[in-house]
Amino acid sequence: MSEVINDVVVAKEQARAQAQTQAQGGGWKDFVAGSLAGATQVAIGHPLDTVKVRMQVEGTRVFSGPVDCLMKTVRSEGVLGLYRGMAAPLVGIAAVNSLLFWTYSLGKRLQTGAAGGEATLAQVALAGAGAGALNSVLASPVELIKVRLQTQRSGGGSGSGGPVQLARQLAAQFGARGLLWGFWATVAREVPAYAAFYSGFEFAKRQLARGSDAKLGAGSLMAAGAFGGVSYWTAGYPLDVIKSRVQNAAAPPARGLGYLAAAARAVYREQGVRGFFRGYSTAVVRSVPAAGATFAVYELVLRELEK
């Protein structure tokens, strides 16, 4: 009997030690896996992201719809026009995603405790919301540069040159505010969007697993990631429209949060409720391969690092 009790105690200690090791060592693995996932996301999704941003910023003044935007961009700027502003997110989103996934994993561990265990969907959503809030510190300047470069040659943007030159121009003209342009608009989008992003992915992943302990393959992970991507845009798209409009304005907004309501009123006056969803279909179509690949790369790389 004593031997059985000793075996149970040893097993518990080993499990606790393993959980603590994973909690301590998971950080750098999340950074690496998140960086690779972020680079994959940009490479796959940037062309349609350019269409989305131009639809949001320029509306019916220039384009009748996503296909018209795509065709006009290719005709006037070539295929490379769809990749305008890609350098900033390619470097920046790798860093953004590494911070995002690390914070998300930390948020789950803080809620489930040292013993680990599967987080509930509510805990997943809370961890995602927290990750989105912290992620805004890096995401806001990256999104700012991306948005302004994406609209640079389509009649709606300002400034010239690449991401470094544009960042210098904004800093020289507006000071620190020029690089934190639209920060609170980014926070407002990221919190609900990433709560839906991660909880949507986890919900789909658990449905696909159907209670099995076997790890999902790449195809199933991509399907679950695609569901997470659609959830992201469904929860955050109206706020993304506001963010894009704010970050492409002629000057940074005044201090305070009143500019968010002012931007929302401007969108409504110009296009009504439909204005908050212009480009939504493009974002959803883009999210299927982009978010699918993001989660698949993240999960598969993490598995290799944990071996």
N, C-alpha and C positions, 0 to 999 in steps of 0.2 A: 504493500500500500504506500509506504513511504517513497519507494522508487517512482511510483506513478505520480505522486505529488511533486517530487523533485523534477520529473520530466515536464510536468505542466508549468512549473515555475520557470524552468530553463527556456521553454518554448515561448512563454510570455515575454521574458527578458530579451530573447533574440528578436521577437517581433517588434518590441519597443525600440530596440537599438537600430533595427533596420528602418523603421519609420523615421527615427531621428536622423539617421544618415541621409535618407532620401530628402527630408525637409531641409537639411543643411546643404546637401550637394546638388539639389535640384535647380538652384538659382542659375548657375552658369550654363547648365544644359538648356534651360528655358531661353536664355539669351541667345545661344547658338541656334537652336531650333527655330526660335522666333525670327531671327535675322534672315535665315534661309527662306522661311515661309513668306516673309515680307517682300524679299526680292522676287520671289516667284509670283506673288500677287501683282506686283507692279508690271512685270514683264508681260503677263497675260492680260491684265485688265486696263492698262493705261489708254489704249486707243478709244475704247468706249467711254472711259472716264472723261476724256477730252470732249467727246460729243455731249455727255451729260452736263458738264460745266458750261459749255457754250449755250446749250439750251436753257439752262437756269439763268444765266447772266443776260443773254440777248433776247430770249423769248421769241415772240412772233415778229419782232422787228426785222430779223434777218433770216430765220429758218421757220419753215412750216411744220417741221417735225424732225425726229431723229434721223430718218433716212436722208432727208433733204440736207440736214447738217453734215452728215457723213459724206455725201456726194459733193457738196460745195467745198468742204474742207479739202478733199482729195483733189478736186479739179483746180482749186486755186493755190494749194500749197504742196500738193503731192502726198503720197502715203506718209511721208515723214511728218507732215503736219499733224497727224494723229498722235505723234509721239512728242509733241512740243511740251516742254516742262518735265520730261521724264527723268532727267538727271537728278533733280532735287528729290523726288520721292524715291528713286531707286536707291540713293544713299540714305536719305532721311527715314524712309519707311522701314528700312532694315533695322535702323536704330529704334524707331517708334515701336515696331512689332516686338522686338526683343524686350523692351521695357513693358509693353502691354502684356505679353504672355507671362513674363516673370511676375508682374504685379497680380495678374489673375490667379496664377498658381499659388502665390503667397496668400491671397485673399481666401482661397479655398482651404489652405492648410490652417490658417488662423481660426477658421470656423469649425473645422472637423477635429482639430486638436492633434497632438503628437501621435496618437494611435492611428491616424489616417482614417480610412473608410470612405465610402462613396458619399459625396456631397449631394444634398437635395437640390432640386431645380431652383428653389428659392435662394439657396446659398450660392449656387452657380450664378444666378442673375445678380445678386448683391456683389459678388466678387468681380463680375464683369463691369458693373456700374462703377465700382471703385477704380478698376483698372482704366476705364475710359476717362475718369476725372483726372487721374495722374498722368495718363497718356497725353492729355491736351497740352501739357507743358512743351512737349516736343512736336506734337502733331500740328499745333496752331501755326508756327512759322513755316513748317514744311508745306502745309495746305495753302498758306498765303502765297508762297512763291509759286507753287504749282498752278493755282487758280489764275494768277496774273500772267503767267507765261502761256497758259493754255488759251487765253483770250487775247493774247498780244496782237495777233495778226488778223483777227476776225472782226475787228471793228468795235469791240467792247472793252479792250484792255488798254493799259498804258505801260510805259516803260519799254526798255529794250535790252537786248543782250541775254546772257545766260543767267543761271540762278545766283551765282556769286556776285555778278555785276548788279543784278536787280536788288539783291539784299543790301549791297553797299549804297545803292541809290536811295532805297527806302530809309536806311539808317541815317544817311546824310541829310535827307529832307525832313524826316519826322522824328529822329532820335530813336530811343528804345521803343517808343510807341509804334514806330514803323515796322518793327519785327514782331510785335505782339498784337498786331492788327487783327481784331476779330477773335481774341482769345476766349472771351466769355461765350461767344456764339459757338465756338468749337466745343467748349465744355457742355453747353446746352445740348449739342448734338450727340456727343460721345457717351454721355451717361446713359440715356435710354437705349441708344443704338447698340452699345456693347453689352448691356444687360440682356437684350434680345439676341444678340449675336451668339454669345456663349450658351445661353440657356436653350436657344433654338438648336444649336449643334448638339448639345448633350441630350436633349429630348429625342432628336432624330437618331442619334447614335444608339441610345438605349432601346429605341423601338426596333432598330435594325438588328441589334444583338439578341433581342427576344430572350433575355435572361441567361444567355450563354456566357461562359467565362472566356470563350475563345476570343482572341483579338480580331477586330474587323480588318479586312483587307483594304487595299488602296481604293478600290471602286466604291465600297461602302462608306469609307471615310470621306471621299469626295462628295457622295450623295448627301451625307450628313452636313458637311461643310457648306454645300450649296443651300441647304435649308437654313443654316445659320446666316448665310449671306442675305437671303431674301428677308429673313426676320430682321436683320440689321437695318436694311433700307426701309422696310415697312414701318419700323418704329421711329426712325430718325430722319426720314426724307424731307418733310416740311422744314425742319430745322437746318438741314443741309442746304436747302434753297436759300434760306435767310443768311446762312454763313457765307455762301458763295457771293451773294449780292453785297454783303458788308465788306468782304475782302477784296472785291473788285471796284469799290467806290473810288471817288477821286481823292479822298483823304480819309485818314483813320477816324473812327467815330469818337464822339465826346466821351469823357469819362462817365462811369456809371453803366447801368444796364438798360437805360431807356432806349438805346439805339436798337435793341432787339425788337421791341414793340413797334418802333418807327419803321424798321425794315419790313416787318410783317404787314403793317398797314399799307406800305408802298406796293408790295406784291399784290395785295388784295385789290387795291384801287386799279392797278393796271390790268390784272388778269382774273380777278375773282379767286374762288377757291381752287380752280384748276391750276392757277399759277404756282401753288405750293407743291404740285405734283408734275410739273413740266420736266421731262427727262427721266421720270420714275421708271418707265418701261426699259429705258436704256440701262439704268443702274441695276435693275433686276436681272436683265439678260447678262450684263457684265459680271454680276456677282456669282452666277452659277459656276462658271469655270474658275473665276478668280478666288472666291472664297472656298470652293471645293478643293482647289489645289493648295491653298494656304493651310487649311487644316490637315490635309493628307500629308503634306511635306512636314509640317510641325510634328504630327503624331509619329510618323515613320522615322524621322531623324531622332526624335526623343527616345524611341525604342532602341535604336542602334546605340545611342550614347549611354543608355542605362544597362546595356548588356555587360 
